[in-house]
Amino acid sequence: MELIFLGTGAGIPSKERNMSSIALRWPNYGGDTWLFDCGEGTQHRVLTSMVKLTRMSRLFITHLHGDHIFGLPGLLASRSFQEGDRPLTIYGPQGLETFLRETLEVSGTHLRYPLIFQEVDDGSEFTCNGIRVRAARLEHGITCFGYRIEEPDRPGALRVDLLNRDRVPPGPHYRQLKEGKQVRLPDGRILDGKDYLSTPKRGRRVAILGDTRPTPAAVELARDVDLLVHEATYGREREDLAREHFHSTTIQAAEIARAAGVRRLILTHISPRYTLAEGESLAEEARVLFPEAEVAKDGKTVTVEWGE
């Protein structure tokens, strides 16, 4: 599982940061790609990344502010030039479908593929190729969601060393044992496959949040994830401004990560008032409370490994 940060800025683009967009790429699923938000200029960042529009199957929108959706019409049109009739499923708040269909109609943009819309509400759950996605409403100026992505656990590997120890000859029963089933051997012994499997690997878990003030909903959505992507529009010195505009500071994001027991925190949606060079200072603020914190920059790729 790879996260590719295509845009890490907030409000308006700067020379160093594009508008909000994150690609979630699944190399072990043929490079299938999901996009989270699509601010203005996203497709330009796609051109300089490993993201392929032809591999993009799902698009999740957190909310309808322009810095999160104004790149959508252009990206959808470009995908139409590259893709045949493969459908694209779009998840997002009420009003997203109206915005897109009217924009495409007024601009005379005709897509070669169908759009499938899934309206999101607080507590919505979706299953995408066996992967569970859950949405929760956050605290922002307009309806805004965060998404939790959970892979199913991967069963343990068959312990051939234990089978050799118990003098179990190779054969078709190996497959049944690997599936955790009970088998009867020709010599009459009954074996339980669970006794010959290594420890299962926990499915990878990621939470990607939209814009928000600190809220208990963020903690619950991010509980025990391997990676939390949380906005940090402002540094700790501008907490009043963050509250006024329904955003979070570096410290508040770190507090959410610590309360949720996450493994790793990446801060994004950085105000243009902060230069790229100041990003490390923002990360250091968060590390006071949560050592495994860092600030994203455009083009950054993060790999999420399987856990135990």
N, C-alpha and C positions, 0 to 999 in steps of 0.2 A: 504494500500500500504506500503510495507516494502522494504527498501534498505539494503542489506547485503554486507558489504565491505569484499571481499575475499582477495584482494591484494591492498595495498596502496603505494607500493614503486615505484621507477623509475630506469630505466636503467638495474640494476642488483639486484638480490635478496640479502637481508641482513638477519641476524639472527632474526630481529624483524619485517621486512616487506617483504611480498611476492610481486610478480609482479602484474600489474594492472588487476583487475577484480571486477565487481560489479554485484550482482544479484538483480533484481527487482522482488519481489514476490507479488502476488495478492491473499491474503487470501480469499477475497470475491468472487474470481473466481476459487474456488477449489484448490488454491495453485499454479495456473499457474505461471511459472517462466520464466523471460527473463534474459539473461546474456549479460552484456556489457563488451566487451574485455575478453581475456582469456590468460593471461600471463603464463609463465612456472610455474608449481606447483599449478595451480588453482584447479585441482581436489583433491589435498591433502587438501586444505582448505575446499572444499565442504564436505569432510568426517567429519569435525568437526563442521559443521554448520547445519542449518535446511533445507538447499537447497537439493532438490532431483532431480537427473538427469532425473528420470522418469516423472517429472513435467515440465521439461524444454522444451518449445515449440518454442522459438525464441532466436536468438543470434545476437547481434549487435556489429560490429567491427568499431572502430573509425579510425584506420589506421593500416598499415602493418609493423610497427616496431616490432622487435622480442619480446620486453617486453610486447606486447599487444596481440600477436597471437601464440607464441611458445607452449602454453599449449593446443591449439586446437586439434591436431591429437590425443593425448592421451585421452582427454575428450570425443571426439566423439567415440573413440573405446570403452571406458568404458560404455558410454551410450548404445552402441549396446549390451553389455552383459546384461544390465538391462532392456532394452526396447524391445518391439516387433517391429511392423512396423509403429509406430507413426512417421510421418514426422517431420523434424526439418528445420525451415526456418532460413536462415542465410543472414543478411544484411551487406553490407560493400563495400569498394572501389573496383574499377577495379583491377583485379589481385588476389583477394582473392580466387575466385573459382579455378583458375589455381593452386595456391599454395596448396590448400587442396586436390584437386583431384589427383594431381601428387604425393603429399606426401603419400596419402593413397594407390595409385597404386604401387609406388616404394616399400613401406613397406609391401605390401601384406595384407593390412588391409581391410577387407570386412565388410561393415555395413549392418545390418539387416533392416534398415529403409532408406527411401529416403531423400536426402538433396535437399532442394529447395533454390536456390540462388536468391537474389534480389540485383542487383547492385545499389549502392547509388551514387548520384551526388548532387551538390549544389542545394538546394531547393526541393529535393525529398520528397514526402509525401506518407505515407502508413497508411492504416486503419487496425488495428489489433483487431478483436472482438469488434468493435465500438470505440476503442481507437485510437486517431490520433497521429501519430509519424511524425515529420518533421525533416529533416536534413539540416545543413548548413555547408559550408566549412569554416574551421578555418585557422589560419596562422601557419603552421609548416613546417619542412624541406621536408616532402612529403605530398601527399594528405591526409588530415585528417578532420574528421567531428565531429560535436557535434549533439546530438539528443535532441529534445524537445518532451515530452510525455504529452498528454492532455486527460483526461477523459471527457466525456460529462457531462454536468450539471445534477444534480439529482433533479427532481421536488419536490416541497414542499409537506409536509404531509397533509392529509385531516384534517381540524380543526373541530373535532366533537363537541367541545364546542360551536363553532359558529352555527353549525347546530342545536344543542339543544336550543340555545338561540332563533333561528328563528323558533323553533318548526317544524323542518323538520324530519318526521318519518324515521326510518331506512328502507332500501329496496335496490333493485338492482341499483337504481339511485345513490347510494353512489359511486359505481365504476366509473360511468360516470363523476360524479363531481370530483373525484380524478384525472381523466384524463384531467381535465380542460374544460370539455364540458358543454354546456347548456342543462338543462333538464326541462321538464314541469311536475309539480306535479299534482296529482289527483284534488287538489283544484284550479288548474288553474295557480298557480304561476310559473313563469319562473326564474330559478336560473342559475347563471353563476358560474361554478366550480372554476374559478380563484379567486372568492371572498371568497372561503372557503379553500384556500391552504396557508400553511405557506411559509415563504421565501425560494426560491429554494437554494440548496447547490451547490456552484460552484465546478465543477469537479477538481480533484487534478491535479496539473501541476508540472512537474519536468524537469530540464534540466541537462543532463549528457554530459560534454564536453570532447573531447580528448585533446591531447597535443596541446598547442597553445601559441603564443605571445598574448598580449592584442590586440583585434580586435573589430571593431564595430559589426561584425557578431555575436560575443559572446553575446553582449548586447541585440541584437534583438532576438536571440534565447532564451535568459533567461528572457525576459520581463515579469514581474509580476508573476514569478513562485513561488510556495510554497517552493521549494528547488532547489538550484543550486549546482551541484558538479563540482568544478573547480580545475584544477591542480595548485599546488604551489610547483614546484620542488625546488625552492630556497627561502631563506629568503631575506629580503629587502636589505641586504648588498651586494648581488650578482646580482644586476639588469643587469650589463654588461654581465655577464656570461649567464644569462637567455636569453637575447636578442640574443647572439651569437648562442645559441643552440635551439632557437625557443621555449622557455618555458616562464613561468610566475613566478613572485615572490608572496609572501603572500599579499603584498600591492596592486599589480596589480590585483590580483584576487578579493580583497575587493573593489577596484574601479569599477570593472565590476559589482559586485553584487549591489553596491550602485546605479550605473547608470541605472541598469535594474530594480530596485525597487523590488528585490526579498525579500522573508520573512526570508530565512535562507540560510547560506552558509556553505558548508563542503569542506574543502581542502584535496586533495589527491595527489598521484603521488609525494611523498616526496623523495628527493635525499637521498641516503644512507649515505651521509656525516652527516646527522642529526640523532641523536639517538632518540629512542622513548620518552625518558625523555625530550628531547628538543622540542617535538611536542607542548607542552603548550606554550613555548616561541614563536613559530611560530604563534600559534593561537592568542596570545596577540598582535602580530604585526598587524594582520588583523583586530582585534577588535578596534584598534585606529580609523579606518575608518568605519568599519561595525561591530557593537556590536554582532550581531547574527552569529558569525563565530566560527567554531571549526575545529580541525584537526582530520581526520579519522585515525583509526588504524585497523589492520586486525581483523576481527571478529565482528566489530561494526555493530549493527543493528539500523536503524533509521526508525521510523514510520511517515508517512505523513498522517495527518488527513484531513477530508473533510473541506473545507472552506465555508464561507457564501457568 
